[in-house]
Amino acid sequence: MKLNRRNFLQASAATSATITGASLAVAGAPPSARRARTDQEKLARIAVNTWPLRSMFPSRRANSEPTAMQKKYGTITMHDLPQFTRDTFPGLFHMDLWSSLFGDVKDSSMFESFKTEWEGQQREITEFNPAAPSSKRWIDQMANKAAALGMRCHHISNNAPRNVSVPDEGQRKEGIAVAKKWLDAAATLGAKTMRVNSGGPRIVPGAVAQPGSYPKNNEIEVYLNHAIDSFKEMADYGGKLGVKVTLENHWGLTADPTNIRIIIEEVNSPWCEASPDYCNWEHEYMLYHGLAAVAPLAHTTVHAKYWDRWKVNDVQRSTRIMEEAGFQGIYALEYEDGPWDGVDGAKHLLKEVMAAL
């Protein structure tokens, strides 16, 4: 089975390159010179995202009541996702997988519990451990199920690695070690990219007034220095596996697009790049200006998001910003919240991205 999957991944990559090759030529041309893409070319640039579907997945909590989406669409696991994607989003064959949905919730051997601090409070968290023997078998099964249906994991939206920018060296190294375990899993699944959060404070420290001089922010430099060192190490490791490590504007240091640019340019590796999100910004002006600032740093993965946090959320405009910056990768349909449920929200995003491509 492993040999068959490996052959599939190689053949799939070649097929994907053939399908997207024509569309990439279109994307690389100036907007005024581009020919119209076919629907097949557009669909080859889009991925289903598990975040909008998260409430369809089973909970580890005992006796939990069915969610509204489970009542409407049924309950699925990650192993069901390839078939669900084929049935619900015809023509899409890329998948963006959220780390918190990995594993069989009935098998405790796949999970580990630990204590962490969140916004000044101690919390106990239970997460999937991709290095556990049972987890490795589960990941192998996921890869085989996807291969059998002609589907492929494109990106892992990962929340598991933590503290990669904190001053505490032990915590930082632990976060890197978790990321490496996940990069191994990403390689097994054939993923092109994996997000790692920058860690550190959720709201970054601000500048401090200097007597007789201008304000200065010495504290943020500490976090940036550690983030750069961590992403260098993770990019080196990911490069050996063929998986890029990405920074998303996912709060903390990365809420500021300049910090994303600093980390990526200082790491200076083809295995470290941006994976922008259309909506994860701290104020409205960032929706398009912030996206335009990081768009040239993204080459493989983008989260095309709708979120009613903002009065106006022009998905087509955001998609055109990416295209005009030369982006030639995959748009993952990450519906956050608004007037639709997760499935209908993702279908709305599909129409908007298709219209802009």
Residue pairs with C-beta under 8 A, 6 or more apart in sequence:
1 140
1 144
2 140
4 144
4 147
5 143
5 144
5 147
8 147
9 147
9 152
9 190
12 147
12 150
12 152
12 190
13 190
16 44
16 152
19 40
19 41
19 44
20 41
20 44
20 45
20 328
22 41
23 37
23 41
23 42
23 44
23 45
23 357
24 328
26 34
26 35
26 37
26 41
27 34
27 323
27 326
27 327
27 328
28 326
28 328
31 323
31 324
37 357
39 91
39 354
40 91
41 357
42 353
42 354
42 357
43 91
43 92
43 354
44 93
45 329
45 330
45 331
45 357
46 92
46 94
46 304
46 330
46 331
46 332
46 333
46 350
46 353
46 354
47 92
47 94
47 95
47 96
47 154
47 155
47 330
47 331
47 332
47 333
48 81
48 85
48 88
48 89
48 92
48 94
48 95
48 96
48 332
48 333
48 346
49 95
49 96
49 98
49 157
49 303
49 332
49 333
49 334
49 335
49 346
50 57
50 78
50 81
50 95
50 96
50 97
50 98
50 101
50 157
51 96
51 98
51 157
51 334
51 335
51 336
51 342
52 333
52 334
52 335
52 336
52 342
52 343
52 345
52 346
53 69
53 76
53 81
53 84
53 342
53 343
53 346
54 98
54 100
54 101
54 342
55 67
55 68
55 69
55 70
55 342
56 67
56 69
56 70
56 73
56 74
56 75
56 76
56 342
57 75
57 76
57 77
57 78
57 101
58 75
58 77
58 105
59 105
60 105
60 111
60 126
66 75
68 341
69 341
69 342
69 343
72 341
73 343
76 84
77 104
78 97
78 101
78 102
78 103
78 142
79 141
79 142
79 145
81 95
81 97
82 95
82 145
82 146
82 148
82 149
82 151
83 145
83 149
85 92
85 93
85 95
85 151
86 93
86 149
86 151
88 343
89 346
89 347
89 350
92 350
93 150
93 151
93 152
94 151
94 152
94 154
94 330
94 332
95 146
95 151
95 152
95 153
95 154
96 154
96 155
96 156
96 157
96 301
96 303
96 330
96 332
96 334
97 153
97 155
97 156
97 157
97 189
97 191
98 156
98 157
98 159
99 127
99 128
99 156
99 157
99 158
99 159
99 160
99 182
100 127
100 128
100 159
100 160
102 128
102 130
102 135
102 138
102 139
102 185
103 110
103 111
103 128
103 135
103 138
104 110
104 134
104 138
107 134
107 138
109 132
109 133
109 134
109 135
110 128
110 129
110 132
110 134
110 135
110 138
111 126
111 127
111 128
111 129
112 126
112 127
112 129
112 132
113 124
113 125
113 126
114 124
114 125
114 127
115 122
115 123
115 124
115 125
116 122
116 123
116 125
116 162
117 123
119 202
127 160
128 135
128 160
129 135
129 181
130 136
130 139
130 181
130 182
130 184
130 185
131 181
131 184
135 185
136 185
136 188
139 185
139 188
139 189
140 188
142 153
142 189
143 153
143 188
143 189
143 190
146 152
146 153
146 189
146 190
152 190
153 186
153 189
153 190
153 191
154 191
154 192
154 193
154 301
154 330
154 332
155 191
155 192
155 193
155 194
155 195
155 246
155 275
155 300
155 301
155 330
155 332
156 182
156 185
156 186
156 189
156 191
156 193
156 194
156 195
157 195
157 248
157 303
157 332
158 179
158 182
158 194
158 195
158 196
158 197
159 197
160 178
160 179
160 182
161 175
161 176
161 178
161 179
161 182
161 196
161 197
161 199
162 171
162 174
162 175
162 178
162 197
162 199
163 171
163 172
163 174
163 175
163 199
163 200
164 172
164 175
164 176
164 179
164 196
164 197
164 198
164 199
164 226
164 227
164 230
164 231
164 234
165 172
165 198
165 199
165 200
165 223
165 224
165 226
165 227
165 230
165 252
165 253
166 172
166 175
166 199
166 200
166 223
166 226
167 222
167 223
167 226
172 199
172 226
172 230
175 199
175 230
176 230
176 233
176 234
179 194
179 196
179 234
179 237
179 245
180 234
180 237
182 194
183 194
183 234
183 237
183 238
183 241
183 243
183 245
184 241
186 194
186 238
186 241
186 243
187 241
187 242
187 243
191 243
192 243
192 244
192 300
192 301
192 330
193 243
193 244
193 245
193 246
193 273
193 275
193 300
193 301
194 238
194 243
194 244
194 245
194 246
195 245
195 246
195 247
195 248
195 250
195 275
196 231
196 234
196 245
196 246
196 247
197 248
197 250
197 251
197 252
197 254
198 223
198 227
198 247
198 250
198 252
198 253
198 254
198 259
198 263
199 227
199 230
199 252
199 253
200 223
200 226
200 227
200 252
200 253
201 223
201 252
202 251
202 252
203 251
203 252
203 255
204 220
204 223
204 252
204 253
204 255
204 256
204 259
205 217
205 219
205 220
206 217
207 215
207 216
207 217
208 215
208 216
208 217
208 218
208 219
209 215
210 216
220 253
220 259
223 253
224 253
224 259
224 262
224 263
227 253
227 263
228 262
228 263
228 266
228 267
231 245
231 247
231 263
231 264
231 267
231 272
232 267
232 269
232 272
234 245
234 272
235 244
235 245
235 267
235 269
235 271
235 272
236 269
236 271
238 244
238 245
238 271
238 272
239 269
239 270
239 271
243 271
244 270
244 271
244 272
244 273
244 300
245 271
245 272
246 272
246 273
246 274
246 275
246 298
246 300
246 301
247 254
247 260
247 263
247 264
247 272
247 273
247 274
247 275
248 254
248 274
248 275
248 276
248 277
248 280
248 303
249 255
249 257
249 260
249 276
249 277
249 280
249 281
249 290
249 294
250 277
250 280
251 280
253 259
253 260
253 263
254 260
255 280
255 281
255 282
257 286
257 290
257 293
257 294
258 293
260 274
260 294
260 297
261 293
261 294
261 297
263 272
264 272
264 273
264 274
264 297
273 297
273 298
273 299
273 300
274 294
274 297
274 298
275 298
275 300
275 301
275 302
275 303
276 291
276 294
276 295
276 298
276 302
276 303
276 322
277 302
277 303
277 305
277 334
278 287
278 291
278 302
278 303
278 304
278 305
278 306
278 307
278 313
278 315
278 318
279 287
279 305
279 306
279 307
279 309
279 310
279 313
279 336
280 303
280 305
281 287
281 290
284 310
284 311
287 310
287 312
287 313
287 314
287 318
288 314
288 317
288 318
288 321
291 318
291 321
291 322
292 321
292 325
295 321
295 322
295 324
295 325
295 327
296 325
296 326
298 322
298 325
298 327
298 329
299 327
299 328
299 329
300 329
300 330
301 329
301 330
301 332
302 322
302 327
302 329
302 330
302 331
302 332
303 331
303 332
303 334
304 315
304 318
304 319
304 331
304 332
304 333
304 334
304 349
304 352
304 353
305 313
305 315
305 334
305 335
305 336
305 349
306 313
306 315
306 335
306 336
306 338
306 345
306 348
306 349
306 352
307 313
307 336
307 337
307 338
308 336
308 337
308 338
308 339
309 336
309 337
315 349
315 352
315 353
315 356
316 352
316 353
316 355
316 356
317 356
319 331
319 352
319 353
319 356
319 357
320 356
322 331
323 356
323 357
331 353
333 346
333 349
333 350
333 353
334 349
335 342
335 345
335 346
335 348
335 349
336 345
338 345
340 347
340 348
